[in-house]
Amino acid sequence: MASGKEHDTSTRWWAAPFALTIALVIDLESGLISGTAFFIGGLWLSPDLDTKSIPLKRWGILQGLWWPYRKAISHRSILSHSPVIGTFLRVAYLLAITTVILLLLHSLGFTDTKQTIRWLSELIKHNPKQSLMVLVGLEASAWLHLMKDGDPLPKRWWK
């Protein structure tokens, strides 16, 4: 299992080659988007958000937002350290927390928050290719993390 520093070094090292590969296979915009998502995913949306980790500390004063996630999901469980499922849950959790915060702000009198939710929804809806490239980059960074940990599909999950 790799240390937090090893994960960070790998993320930084592989973000550019990943972006270049996507740019060559698809197009430059997709490469830039997925490479940026790869970098952010590896450093801020790591599978290790389920522990007190370097990625969690990067959230600074916002790291408390991940407390319910950390309490609900065991470290290295199929819910945090599995391909697709782990990334999906982290992204869904982040979107849900963002929505709850915006709705709470709206109830406190901040009037633009529902408009922000609609804007985010429309952004995703009207930019499916770019949204997919974000997800591809996030998932690829999770795969790198899982491979550095030694086994992206531990046998203990399938017993």
DSSP file (Angstrom, degrees, kcal/mol; ACC not computed):
  #  RESIDUE AA STRUCTURE BP1 BP2  ACC     N-H-->O    O-->H-N    N-H-->O    O-->H-N    TCO  KAPPA ALPHA  PHI   PSI    X-CA   Y-CA   Z-CA
    1    1 A M              0   0    0      0, 0.0   148,-0.2     0, 0.0     2,-0.1   0.000 360.0 360.0 360.0 132.1    0.0    0.0    0.0
    2    2 A A        -     0   0    0    143,-0.2     2,-0.1   146,-0.1   147,-0.0  -0.407 360.0-117.2 -79.4 153.6    1.4    3.4   -1.0
    3    3 A S     >  -     0   0    0     -2,-0.1     4,-2.3     1,-0.1     5,-0.2  -0.366  31.8-103.2 -80.1 167.9    1.8    6.3    1.4
    4    4 A G  H  > S+     0   0    0      1,-0.2     4,-2.3     2,-0.2     5,-0.1   0.888 123.7  52.0 -58.7 -40.1    0.0    9.6    0.9
    5    5 A K  H  > S+     0   0    0      2,-0.2     4,-2.6     1,-0.2    -1,-0.2   0.886 107.9  51.4 -65.8 -38.3    3.1   11.2   -0.5
    6    6 A E  H  > S+     0   0    0      2,-0.2     4,-2.5     1,-0.2    -2,-0.2   0.907 109.5  50.3 -64.2 -41.3    3.6    8.4   -3.0
    7    7 A H  H  X S+     0   0    0     -4,-2.3     4,-2.5     2,-0.2    -2,-0.2   0.927 111.7  48.3 -61.3 -44.1    0.0    8.8   -4.2
    8    8 A D  H  X S+     0   0    0     -4,-2.3     4,-2.7     2,-0.2     5,-0.2   0.920 111.3  49.3 -62.6 -44.7    0.5   12.5   -4.6
    9    9 A T  H  X S+     0   0    0     -4,-2.6     4,-2.5     1,-0.2    -1,-0.2   0.923 112.2  48.6 -61.4 -44.4    3.8   12.0   -6.5
   10   10 A S  H  X S+     0   0    0     -4,-2.5     4,-2.7     2,-0.2    -1,-0.2   0.908 111.2  50.3 -62.1 -42.5    2.1    9.5   -8.8
   11   11 A T  H  X S+     0   0    0     -4,-2.5     4,-1.6     1,-0.2    -2,-0.2   0.947 113.4  44.9 -61.7 -48.1   -0.8   11.8   -9.5
   12   12 A R  H  X S+     0   0    0     -4,-2.7     4,-0.6     1,-0.2    -2,-0.2   0.892 115.8  48.0 -63.1 -39.2    1.5   14.7  -10.3
   13   13 A W  H  < S+     0   0    0     -4,-2.5    -2,-0.2    -5,-0.2    -1,-0.2   0.889 118.0  38.4 -69.0 -41.4    3.6   12.5  -12.5
   14   14 A W  H  X S+     0   0    0     -4,-2.7     4,-2.2    -5,-0.2     5,-0.2   0.598  93.8  82.6 -91.3 -12.7    0.8   10.9  -14.5
   15   15 A A  H  X S+     0   0    0     -4,-1.6     4,-2.5    -5,-0.2    -1,-0.2   0.932  95.3  43.9 -59.9 -47.5   -1.6   13.8  -14.9
   16   16 A A  H  X S+     0   0    0     -4,-0.6     4,-2.8     2,-0.2     5,-0.2   0.940 114.5  47.2 -67.7 -47.8    0.2   15.3  -17.9
   17   17 A P  H  > S+     0   0    0      0, 0.0     4,-2.4     0, 0.0    -1,-0.2   0.892 113.6  50.5 -60.1 -36.1    0.8   12.0  -19.8
   18   18 A F  H  X S+     0   0    0     -4,-2.2     4,-2.4     2,-0.2    -2,-0.2   0.947 111.8  46.8 -63.8 -47.2   -2.9   11.1  -19.2
   19   19 A A  H  X S+     0   0    0     -4,-2.5     4,-2.6    -5,-0.2    -1,-0.2   0.912 112.5  50.1 -60.6 -43.5   -4.0   14.5  -20.5
   20   20 A L  H  X S+     0   0    0     -4,-2.8     4,-2.4     2,-0.2    -1,-0.2   0.904 109.4  51.2 -63.0 -42.2   -1.7   14.1  -23.6
   21   21 A T  H  X S+     0   0    0     -4,-2.4     4,-2.4    -5,-0.2     5,-0.2   0.935 112.4  45.4 -60.9 -47.1   -3.0   10.6  -24.3
   22   22 A I  H  X>S+     0   0    0     -4,-2.4     4,-3.3     1,-0.2     5,-0.7   0.905 111.8  53.1 -63.7 -40.8   -6.7   11.8  -24.2
   23   23 A A  H  <5S+     0   0    0     -4,-2.6    -1,-0.2    -5,-0.2    -2,-0.2   0.898 112.9  43.9 -61.2 -40.4   -5.8   14.8  -26.3
   24   24 A L  H  <5S+     0   0    0     -4,-2.4    -1,-0.2    -5,-0.2    -2,-0.2   0.862 120.1  40.6 -72.6 -36.1   -4.2   12.6  -28.9
   25   25 A V  H  <5S+     0   0    0     -4,-2.4    -2,-0.2    -5,-0.2    -3,-0.2   0.869 138.4   4.8 -81.2 -38.0   -7.0   10.0  -28.9
   26   26 A I  T  <5S-     0   0    0     -4,-3.3     2,-0.3     1,-0.2    -3,-0.2   0.756 113.8 -64.2-111.7 -78.6  -10.0   12.4  -28.6
   27   27 A D     >< -     0   0    0     -5,-0.7     4,-2.1     1,-0.1    -1,-0.2  -0.969  41.9 -93.1-170.1 169.7   -9.1   16.1  -28.8
   28   28 A L  H  > S+     0   0    0     -2,-0.3     4,-2.6     1,-0.2     5,-0.2   0.902 119.9  52.2 -60.8 -45.6   -7.2   18.9  -27.0
   29   29 A E  H  > S+     0   0    0      1,-0.2     4,-2.6     2,-0.2    -1,-0.2   0.925 110.6  48.3 -58.4 -45.1  -10.2   20.1  -25.0
   30   30 A S  H  > S+     0   0    0      1,-0.2     4,-2.8     2,-0.2     5,-0.3   0.884 111.0  51.8 -63.1 -38.3  -10.9   16.6  -23.7
   31   31 A G  H  X S+     0   0    0     -4,-2.1     4,-2.4    -9,-0.2     5,-0.2   0.922 111.3  46.3 -63.5 -44.5   -7.3   16.2  -22.8
   32   32 A L  H  X S+     0   0    0     -4,-2.6     4,-2.0     2,-0.2    -2,-0.2   0.921 116.3  44.8 -64.6 -43.9   -7.2   19.4  -20.9
   33   33 A I  H  X S+     0   0    0     -4,-2.6     4,-2.4    -5,-0.2    -2,-0.2   0.951 117.5  42.1 -66.4 -50.0  -10.5   18.7  -19.0
   34   34 A S  H  X S+     0   0    0     -4,-2.8     4,-2.4    -5,-0.2    -2,-0.2   0.863 114.2  52.3 -69.6 -34.1   -9.7   15.0  -18.2
   35   35 A G  H  X S+     0   0    0     -4,-2.4     4,-2.2    -5,-0.3    -1,-0.2   0.909 111.3  46.8 -65.6 -41.4   -6.1   15.8  -17.2
   36   36 A T  H  X S+     0   0    0     -4,-2.0     4,-2.7    -5,-0.2     5,-0.2   0.911 113.3  48.8 -64.9 -42.3   -7.2   18.6  -14.9
   37   37 A A  H  X S+     0   0    0     -4,-2.4     4,-3.2     2,-0.2     5,-0.2   0.882 109.3  53.5 -64.9 -37.8   -9.9   16.2  -13.4
   38   38 A F  H  X S+     0   0    0     -4,-2.4     4,-2.5     2,-0.2    -2,-0.2   0.939 111.4  45.6 -58.9 -48.4   -7.2   13.6  -13.0
   39   39 A F  H  X S+     0   0    0     -4,-2.2     4,-1.8     2,-0.2     5,-0.2   0.939 117.5  42.6 -61.5 -50.2   -5.0   16.0  -11.1
   40   40 A I  H  X>S+     0   0    0     -4,-2.7     4,-3.3     1,-0.2     5,-1.2   0.909 113.9  52.6 -64.5 -42.8   -7.9   17.2   -8.9
   41   41 A G  H  X5S+     0   0    0     -4,-3.2     4,-0.6    -5,-0.2    -2,-0.2   0.909 111.2  46.0 -60.0 -43.4   -9.2   13.7   -8.4
   42   42 A G  H  <5S+     0   0    0     -4,-2.5    -1,-0.2    -5,-0.2    -2,-0.2   0.841 123.5  33.0 -69.6 -32.9   -5.9   12.4   -7.2
   43   43 A L  H  <5S+     0   0    0     -4,-1.8    15,-0.2    -5,-0.2    -2,-0.2   0.794 136.0  16.0 -96.3 -30.6   -5.2   15.3   -4.8
   44   44 A W  H  <5S+     0   0    0     -4,-3.3    -3,-0.2    -5,-0.2    -2,-0.1   0.672 128.0  42.0-117.9 -24.9   -8.6   16.3   -3.5
   45   45 A L  S  <<S+     0   0    0     -5,-1.2    -4,-0.1    -4,-0.6    -3,-0.1  -0.151  80.0 152.1-117.7  39.4  -11.1   13.5   -4.3
   46   46 A S    >   -     0   0    0     -6,-0.2     3,-1.6     1,-0.1    -4,-0.1  -0.221  60.4-115.3 -66.5 152.8   -8.9   10.5   -3.4
   47   47 A P  G >  S+     0   0    0      0, 0.0     3,-0.9     0, 0.0    29,-0.3   0.728 112.3  73.3 -57.7 -19.7  -10.3    7.2   -2.2
   48   48 A D  G >   +     0   0    0      1,-0.2     3,-1.7     2,-0.1     8,-0.2   0.317  61.2  99.8 -81.6  10.8   -8.5    8.1    1.0
   49   49 A L  G <   +     0   0    0     -3,-1.6    -1,-0.2     1,-0.3    21,-0.1   0.597  69.0  74.3 -67.6  -8.0  -11.0   10.7    1.9
   50   50 A D  G <  S+     0   0    0     -3,-0.9    -1,-0.3    -4,-0.1     2,-0.3   0.395 101.7  41.9 -83.9   4.2  -12.4    8.0    4.2
   51   51 A T  S <  S-     0   0    0     -3,-1.7     2,-1.3    23,-0.1     5,-0.2  -0.855 105.6 -82.2-136.0 172.7   -9.5    8.5    6.6
   52   52 A K  S    S+     0   0    0     -2,-0.3     2,-0.2     4,-0.1    -3,-0.1  -0.709  78.0 149.9 -76.4 100.3   -7.6   11.4    8.1
   53   53 A S     >  -     0   0    0     -2,-1.3     4,-2.3    -5,-0.1     5,-0.2  -0.732  65.0 -97.1-132.2 172.1   -5.4   11.8    5.1
   54   54 A I  H  > S+     0   0    0     -2,-0.2     4,-1.7     2,-0.2    -1,-0.1   0.928 122.7  52.2 -59.8 -46.6   -3.4   14.3    3.1
   55   55 A P  H  > S+     0   0    0      0, 0.0     4,-0.5     0, 0.0    -1,-0.2   0.899 109.3  50.6 -58.8 -37.8   -6.3   14.7    0.6
   56   56 A L  H >4 S+     0   0    0     -8,-0.2     3,-1.4     1,-0.2    -2,-0.2   0.926 107.9  52.3 -64.0 -43.5   -8.7   15.4    3.5
   57   57 A K  H >< S+     0   0    0     -4,-2.3     3,-2.0     1,-0.3    -1,-0.2   0.807  97.2  67.6 -63.0 -29.3   -6.3   18.0    4.9
   58   58 A R  H 3< S+     0   0    0     -4,-1.7    -1,-0.3     1,-0.3    -2,-0.2   0.743  86.7  69.0 -63.1 -21.4   -6.2   19.8    1.5
   59   59 A W  T X< S-     0   0    0     -3,-1.4     3,-2.3    -4,-0.5    -1,-0.3   0.585  85.1-172.8 -73.7  -8.5   -9.9   20.7    2.1
   60   60 A G  G X   +     0   0    0     -3,-2.0     3,-1.9     1,-0.3    -1,-0.2  -0.233  67.3   0.2  56.1-130.3   -8.7   23.0    4.8
   61   61 A I  G 3  S+     0   0    0      1,-0.3     3,-0.5     2,-0.1    -1,-0.3   0.656 133.6  60.9 -67.0 -13.4  -11.6   24.5    6.8
   62   62 A L  G X  S+     0   0    0     -3,-2.3     3,-2.1     1,-0.2     4,-0.3   0.446  72.0  97.5 -90.8  -0.3  -14.0   22.5    4.6
   63   63 A Q  G X   +     0   0    0     -3,-1.9     3,-1.6     1,-0.3    -1,-0.2   0.769  69.8  71.7 -62.9 -22.5  -12.7   19.1    5.6
   64   64 A G  G >  S+     0   0    0     -3,-0.5     3,-1.6     1,-0.3    -1,-0.3   0.744  82.0  72.5 -62.0 -22.2  -15.5   18.8    8.1
   65   65 A L  G <  S+     0   0    0     -3,-2.1     4,-0.4     1,-0.3    -1,-0.3   0.787  95.1  52.8 -61.3 -25.8  -17.9   18.3    5.1
   66   66 A W  G <> S+     0   0    0     -3,-1.6     4,-2.6    -4,-0.3    -1,-0.3   0.451  80.9  95.5 -90.4  -0.6  -16.3   14.9    4.7
   67   67 A W  H <> S+     0   0    0     -3,-1.6     4,-2.3     1,-0.2     5,-0.2   0.933  85.2  46.8 -58.1 -49.3  -17.0   13.8    8.3
   68   68 A P  H  > S+     0   0    0      0, 0.0     4,-2.1     0, 0.0    -1,-0.2   0.906 113.0  50.7 -60.5 -38.5  -20.3   12.0    7.5
   69   69 A Y  H  > S+     0   0    0     -4,-0.4     4,-1.9     1,-0.2    -2,-0.2   0.930 110.6  48.9 -61.5 -45.7  -18.6   10.3    4.6
   70   70 A R  H  < S+     0   0    0     -4,-2.6    -1,-0.2     1,-0.2    -3,-0.2   0.865 113.6  46.4 -63.4 -37.1  -15.7    9.1    6.8
   71   71 A K  H  < S+     0   0    0     -4,-2.3    -1,-0.2    -5,-0.2    -2,-0.2   0.829 115.6  45.3 -75.0 -31.3  -18.1    7.8    9.4
   72   72 A A  H  < S+     0   0    0     -4,-2.1     2,-0.5    -5,-0.2    -2,-0.2   0.749 109.5  56.6 -84.5 -24.5  -20.3    6.0    7.0
   73   73 A I  S  < S-     0   0    0     -4,-1.9    -1,-0.1    -5,-0.2     2,-0.1  -0.934  76.6-134.8-120.1 125.5  -17.6    4.3    4.8
   74   74 A S    >   -     0   0    0     -2,-0.5     3,-1.7     1,-0.1     6,-0.2  -0.432  37.9 -93.3 -73.3 147.7  -14.9    2.0    6.1
   75   75 A H  T 3  S+     0   0    0      1,-0.3    -1,-0.1   -25,-0.2     3,-0.1  -0.395 107.6   4.5 -64.7 135.7  -11.4    2.6    4.9
   76   76 A R  T 3  S+     0   0    0    -29,-0.3    -1,-0.3     1,-0.2     2,-0.1   0.689  96.5 145.2  62.1  23.0  -10.5    0.4    1.8
   77   77 A S    X>  -     0   0    0     -3,-1.7     4,-3.0     1,-0.1     3,-1.0  -0.334  69.7-101.1 -79.3 170.8  -14.0   -0.9    1.6
   78   78 A I  T 34 S+     0   0    0      1,-0.2     4,-0.3     2,-0.2     8,-0.2   0.743 122.9  59.6 -63.0 -22.4  -15.7   -1.7   -1.7
   79   79 A L  T 34 S+     0   0    0     -5,-0.1    -1,-0.2     2,-0.1    10,-0.2   0.726 119.6  22.7 -80.5 -21.7  -17.5    1.7   -1.3
   80   80 A S  T <4 S+     0   0    0     -3,-1.0    -2,-0.2    -6,-0.2   -31,-0.1   0.760 128.3  39.2-110.7 -36.4  -14.4    3.8   -1.2
   81   81 A H  S  < S+     0   0    0     -4,-3.0    -2,-0.1     5,-0.1    -3,-0.1  -0.181  90.0 100.3-114.6  39.9  -11.6    1.8   -2.9
   82   82 A S  S  >>S-     0   0    0     -4,-0.3     4,-1.6    71,-0.1     5,-0.5  -0.940  78.1 -98.1-121.9 149.2  -13.4    0.1   -5.8
   83   83 A P  T  45S-     0   0    0      0, 0.0     2,-3.0     0, 0.0    -2,-0.1  -0.331  99.6  -8.2 -59.9 144.2  -13.3    1.1   -9.4
   84   84 A V  T  >5S+     0   0    0      1,-0.2     4,-3.0    55,-0.1     5,-0.2  -0.294 128.7  65.3  66.9 -57.4  -16.4    3.2  -10.5
   85   85 A I  H  >5S+     0   0    0     -2,-3.0     4,-2.7     1,-0.2    -1,-0.2   0.937 102.6  46.3 -60.1 -48.8  -18.3    2.7   -7.3
   86   86 A G  H  X5S+     0   0    0     -4,-1.6     4,-2.3    -8,-0.2    -1,-0.2   0.927 115.9  44.6 -61.5 -46.7  -15.9    4.7   -5.1
   87   87 A T  H  ><S+     0   0    0     -5,-0.5     4,-2.6     2,-0.2     5,-0.3   0.929 113.3  51.6 -63.4 -45.1  -15.6    7.5   -7.6
   88   88 A F  H  X S+     0   0    0     -4,-3.0     4,-2.9     1,-0.2     5,-0.2   0.926 111.1  47.6 -57.5 -46.3  -19.4    7.6   -8.1
   89   89 A L  H  X S+     0   0    0     -4,-2.7     4,-2.8    -5,-0.2    -1,-0.2   0.902 112.0  48.8 -65.4 -41.0  -20.0    7.8   -4.4
   90   90 A R  H  X S+     0   0    0     -4,-2.3     4,-2.3     2,-0.2    -1,-0.2   0.923 115.7  43.6 -64.9 -42.9  -17.5   10.6   -3.8
   91   91 A V  H  X S+     0   0    0     -4,-2.6     4,-2.6     2,-0.2     5,-0.2   0.929 116.0  47.6 -67.4 -44.7  -18.9   12.7   -6.7
   92   92 A A  H  X S+     0   0    0     -4,-2.9     4,-2.6    -5,-0.3    -2,-0.2   0.911 112.6  49.9 -62.3 -42.2  -22.5   12.0   -5.6
   93   93 A Y  H  X S+     0   0    0     -4,-2.8     4,-2.8    -5,-0.2     5,-0.2   0.936 111.5  48.1 -61.4 -46.9  -21.6   12.8   -2.0
   94   94 A L  H  X S+     0   0    0     -4,-2.3     4,-2.3     1,-0.2    -2,-0.2   0.908 113.4  47.3 -62.4 -42.7  -19.9   16.1   -3.0
   95   95 A L  H  X S+     0   0    0     -4,-2.6     4,-2.4     2,-0.2    -1,-0.2   0.903 113.0  49.3 -64.7 -40.5  -22.9   17.1   -5.2
   96   96 A A  H  X S+     0   0    0     -4,-2.6     4,-2.6     2,-0.2    -2,-0.2   0.933 112.3  46.8 -65.0 -45.8  -25.4   16.2   -2.5
   97   97 A I  H  X S+     0   0    0     -4,-2.8     4,-2.6     2,-0.2     5,-0.2   0.914 112.6  50.6 -62.2 -42.6  -23.5   18.2    0.2
   98   98 A T  H  X S+     0   0    0     -4,-2.3     4,-2.5    -5,-0.2    -1,-0.2   0.918 111.5  48.0 -60.9 -43.9  -23.2   21.2   -2.2
   99   99 A T  H  X S+     0   0    0     -4,-2.4     4,-2.5     2,-0.2    -2,-0.2   0.921 111.6  49.4 -63.4 -44.9  -26.9   21.0   -2.9
  100  100 A V  H  X S+     0   0    0     -4,-2.6     4,-2.6     2,-0.2    -2,-0.2   0.925 112.0  48.6 -60.9 -45.0  -27.8   20.8    0.8
  101  101 A I  H  X S+     0   0    0     -4,-2.6     4,-2.6     1,-0.2    -1,-0.2   0.924 112.2  48.4 -62.2 -44.3  -25.5   23.8    1.6
  102  102 A L  H  X S+     0   0    0     -4,-2.5     4,-2.0     1,-0.2    -1,-0.2   0.892 112.3  48.6 -64.5 -38.8  -27.0   25.9   -1.3
  103  103 A L  H  X S+     0   0    0     -4,-2.5     4,-2.2     2,-0.2    -1,-0.2   0.887 111.0  50.6 -68.2 -38.1  -30.6   25.0   -0.2
  104  104 A L  H  X S+     0   0    0     -4,-2.6     4,-1.1     2,-0.2    -2,-0.2   0.923 110.4  49.4 -63.5 -43.4  -29.7   25.9    3.4
  105  105 A L  H  <>S+     0   0    0     -4,-2.6     5,-2.5     1,-0.2     3,-0.3   0.887 109.2  53.1 -61.6 -38.4  -28.3   29.2    2.3
  106  106 A H  H ><5S+     0   0    0     -4,-2.0     3,-1.7     1,-0.2    -1,-0.2   0.912 106.2  52.1 -62.5 -42.4  -31.4   29.8    0.2
  107  107 A S  H 3<5S+     0   0    0     -4,-2.2    -1,-0.2     1,-0.3    -2,-0.2   0.744 105.5  56.9 -67.3 -20.9  -33.6   29.2    3.3
  108  108 A L  T 3<5S-     0   0    0     -4,-1.1    -1,-0.3    -3,-0.3    -2,-0.2   0.392 131.7 -90.6 -89.5   3.0  -31.4   31.8    5.1
  109  109 A G  T < 5S+     0   0    0     -3,-1.7     2,-0.9     1,-0.3    -3,-0.2   0.420  81.5 136.9 107.4  -2.3  -32.3   34.4    2.5
  110  110 A F    > < -     0   0    0     -5,-2.5     3,-0.8     1,-0.2    -1,-0.3  -0.702  34.0-169.4 -78.1 109.9  -29.5   34.0    0.0
  111  111 A T  T 3  S+     0   0    0     -2,-0.9     4,-0.4     1,-0.2     3,-0.4   0.689  71.4  61.8 -81.8 -19.7  -31.6   34.3   -3.2
  112  112 A D  T 3> S+     0   0    0      1,-0.2     4,-1.9     2,-0.1    -1,-0.2   0.501  78.9  88.3 -85.4  -1.8  -29.1   33.2   -5.9
  113  113 A T  H <> S+     0   0    0     -3,-0.8     4,-2.1     1,-0.2    -1,-0.2   0.904  87.1  47.6 -69.0 -41.7  -28.5   29.7   -4.5
  114  114 A K  H  > S+     0   0    0     -3,-0.4     4,-2.4    -4,-0.3    -1,-0.2   0.873 111.1  53.7 -65.0 -34.3  -31.4   28.0   -6.4
  115  115 A Q  H  > S+     0   0    0     -4,-0.4     4,-2.6     2,-0.2    -1,-0.2   0.876 106.6  52.5 -64.6 -36.9  -30.2   29.7   -9.5
  116  116 A T  H  X S+     0   0    0     -4,-1.9     4,-2.6     2,-0.2    -2,-0.2   0.911 108.4  49.9 -64.4 -43.1  -26.7   28.3   -8.8
  117  117 A I  H  X S+     0   0    0     -4,-2.1     4,-2.4     2,-0.2    -2,-0.2   0.929 112.7  47.0 -61.0 -45.6  -28.2   24.8   -8.6
  118  118 A R  H  X S+     0   0    0     -4,-2.4     4,-2.8     2,-0.2     5,-0.2   0.909 111.2  52.2 -61.9 -41.9  -30.0   25.2  -11.9
  119  119 A W  H  X S+     0   0    0     -4,-2.6     4,-2.6     2,-0.2    -2,-0.2   0.926 110.6  47.0 -61.4 -45.7  -26.9   26.6  -13.5
  120  120 A L  H  X S+     0   0    0     -4,-2.6     4,-2.1     2,-0.2    -1,-0.2   0.912 113.3  49.3 -61.8 -42.6  -24.8   23.6  -12.4
  121  121 A S  H  X S+     0   0    0     -4,-2.4     4,-2.4     1,-0.2    -2,-0.2   0.920 113.4  45.6 -62.4 -44.8  -27.5   21.2  -13.6
  122  122 A E  H  X S+     0   0    0     -4,-2.8     4,-2.9     2,-0.2    -2,-0.2   0.877 108.6  57.2 -66.5 -38.1  -27.7   23.0  -17.0
  123  123 A L  H  X S+     0   0    0     -4,-2.6     4,-0.6    -5,-0.2    -2,-0.2   0.931 112.3  40.8 -58.4 -46.7  -23.9   23.1  -17.3
  124  124 A I  H >< S+     0   0    0     -4,-2.1     3,-0.7     1,-0.2     7,-0.2   0.923 116.0  50.5 -66.9 -45.1  -23.8   19.3  -17.0
  125  125 A K  H 3< S+     0   0    0     -4,-2.4    -2,-0.2     1,-0.2    -1,-0.2   0.876 115.0  41.4 -62.6 -40.4  -26.8   18.7  -19.2
  126  126 A H  H 3< S+     0   0    0     -4,-2.9    -1,-0.2     1,-0.2    -2,-0.2   0.460 116.7  49.1 -91.1  -0.8  -25.6   20.9  -22.0
  127  127 A N    <X  +     0   0    0     -3,-0.7     4,-2.6    -4,-0.6    -1,-0.2  -0.449  61.4 152.3-132.4  60.5  -22.0   19.7  -21.9
  128  128 A P  H  > S+     0   0    0      0, 0.0     4,-2.5     0, 0.0     5,-0.2   0.880  74.0  50.4 -63.6 -38.6  -22.2   16.0  -21.9
  129  129 A K  H  > S+     0   0    0      2,-0.2     4,-2.1     1,-0.2     5,-0.1   0.939 113.8  44.6 -64.7 -45.5  -18.8   15.3  -23.5
  130  130 A Q  H  > S+     0   0    0      2,-0.2     4,-1.9     1,-0.2    -1,-0.2   0.889 113.1  51.3 -65.8 -39.1  -17.0   17.7  -21.1
  131  131 A S  H  X S+     0   0    0     -4,-2.6     4,-2.1    -7,-0.2    -1,-0.2   0.909 109.7  50.2 -63.2 -41.6  -18.9   16.2  -18.1
  132  132 A L  H  X S+     0   0    0     -4,-2.5     4,-2.7     1,-0.2    -2,-0.2   0.896 107.7  53.5 -62.9 -40.0  -17.9   12.7  -19.3
  133  133 A M  H  X S+     0   0    0     -4,-2.1     4,-2.3     2,-0.2    -1,-0.2   0.858 106.4  52.8 -65.3 -34.6  -14.3   13.8  -19.6
  134  134 A V  H  X S+     0   0    0     -4,-1.9     4,-2.5     2,-0.2    -1,-0.2   0.948 111.7  45.9 -62.1 -47.7  -14.4   15.1  -16.0
  135  135 A L  H  X S+     0   0    0     -4,-2.1     4,-2.7     1,-0.2    -2,-0.2   0.881 110.8  52.9 -63.8 -38.4  -15.6   11.7  -14.9
  136  136 A V  H  X S+     0   0    0     -4,-2.7     4,-2.5     2,-0.2    -1,-0.2   0.926 111.3  46.6 -62.4 -44.8  -13.0    9.9  -17.0
  137  137 A G  H  X S+     0   0    0     -4,-2.3     4,-2.0     2,-0.2    -2,-0.2   0.914 113.4  48.0 -64.2 -43.6  -10.2   11.9  -15.4
  138  138 A L  H  X S+     0   0    0     -4,-2.5     4,-1.7     1,-0.2    -2,-0.2   0.925 114.3  46.5 -62.3 -44.5  -11.6   11.4  -11.8
  139  139 A E  H  X S+     0   0    0     -4,-2.7     4,-2.4     1,-0.2    -2,-0.2   0.895 109.9  53.3 -66.9 -39.8  -12.0    7.6  -12.4
  140  140 A A  H  X S+     0   0    0     -4,-2.5     4,-2.3     1,-0.2    -1,-0.2   0.900 108.2  50.2 -62.8 -39.9   -8.5    7.3  -14.0
  141  141 A S  H  X S+     0   0    0     -4,-2.0     4,-2.1     1,-0.2    -1,-0.2   0.874 109.4  51.9 -66.6 -34.6   -6.9    9.0  -10.9
  142  142 A A  H  X S+     0   0    0     -4,-1.7     4,-2.7     2,-0.2    -2,-0.2   0.909 108.2  51.4 -66.3 -40.7   -8.8    6.6   -8.7
  143  143 A W  H  X S+     0   0    0     -4,-2.4     4,-2.8     2,-0.2     5,-0.2   0.914 108.4  51.5 -60.9 -42.8   -7.5    3.6  -10.7
  144  144 A L  H  X S+     0   0    0     -4,-2.3     4,-2.4     1,-0.2    -1,-0.2   0.937 111.0  48.6 -58.7 -45.6   -4.0    5.0  -10.3
  145  145 A H  H  X S+     0   0    0     -4,-2.1     4,-1.6     1,-0.2  -143,-0.2   0.936 112.5  47.6 -58.1 -48.4   -4.5    5.2   -6.5
  146  146 A L  H  <>S+     0   0    0     -4,-2.7     5,-0.7     1,-0.2     4,-0.5   0.884 111.9  49.4 -64.8 -39.4   -5.9    1.6   -6.4
  147  147 A M  H ><5S+     0   0    0     -4,-2.8     3,-1.1     1,-0.2    -1,-0.2   0.892 108.9  52.6 -67.1 -38.4   -3.0    0.2   -8.4
  148  148 A K  H 3<5S+     0   0    0     -4,-2.4    -1,-0.2     1,-0.3    -2,-0.2   0.819 103.7  58.2 -65.6 -29.3   -0.5    2.0   -6.2
  149  149 A D  T 3<5S-     0   0    0     -4,-1.6    -1,-0.3  -148,-0.2    -2,-0.2   0.624 121.3-111.5 -75.4 -11.9   -2.2    0.4   -3.2
  150  150 A G  T < 5S+     0   0    0     -3,-1.1    -3,-0.2    -4,-0.5    -2,-0.1  -0.002  89.9  40.4 113.4 -30.9   -1.5   -3.0   -4.8
  151  151 A D      < -     0   0    0     -5,-0.7    -4,-0.1     1,-0.1    -3,-0.1  -0.791  50.8-165.9-156.0 107.2   -4.8   -4.5   -5.9
  152  152 A P  S    S+     0   0    0      0, 0.0    -5,-0.1     0, 0.0    -1,-0.1   0.704  95.4  35.6 -67.9 -16.5   -7.7   -2.5   -7.5
  153  153 A L  S    S-     0   0    0    -71,-0.1     5,-0.1    -7,-0.1   -71,-0.1  -0.593  86.0-155.4-134.3  73.9  -10.0   -5.5   -6.8
  154  154 A P    >   -     0   0    0      0, 0.0     3,-1.5     0, 0.0     4,-0.4  -0.173  17.3-132.4 -54.2 138.7   -9.1   -7.1   -3.5
  155  155 A K  G >  S+     0   0    0      1,-0.3     3,-1.3     2,-0.2     4,-0.3   0.778 100.7  72.7 -62.5 -27.9  -10.1  -10.8   -3.3
  156  156 A R  G >  S+     0   0    0      1,-0.3     3,-0.6     2,-0.2    -1,-0.3   0.755  90.5  59.7 -62.8 -22.3  -11.6  -10.1    0.2
  157  157 A W  G <  S+     0   0    0     -3,-1.5    -1,-0.3     1,-0.2    -2,-0.2   0.782 105.4  47.9 -72.5 -26.0  -14.5   -8.2   -1.4
  158  158 A W  G <         0   0    0     -3,-1.3    -1,-0.2    -4,-0.4    -2,-0.2   0.286 360.0 360.0-103.8  10.4  -15.6  -11.3   -3.5
  159  159 A K    <         0   0    0     -3,-0.6    -1,-0.2    -4,-0.3    -2,-0.1   0.468 360.0 360.0 -81.5 360.0  -15.6  -13.9   -0.7
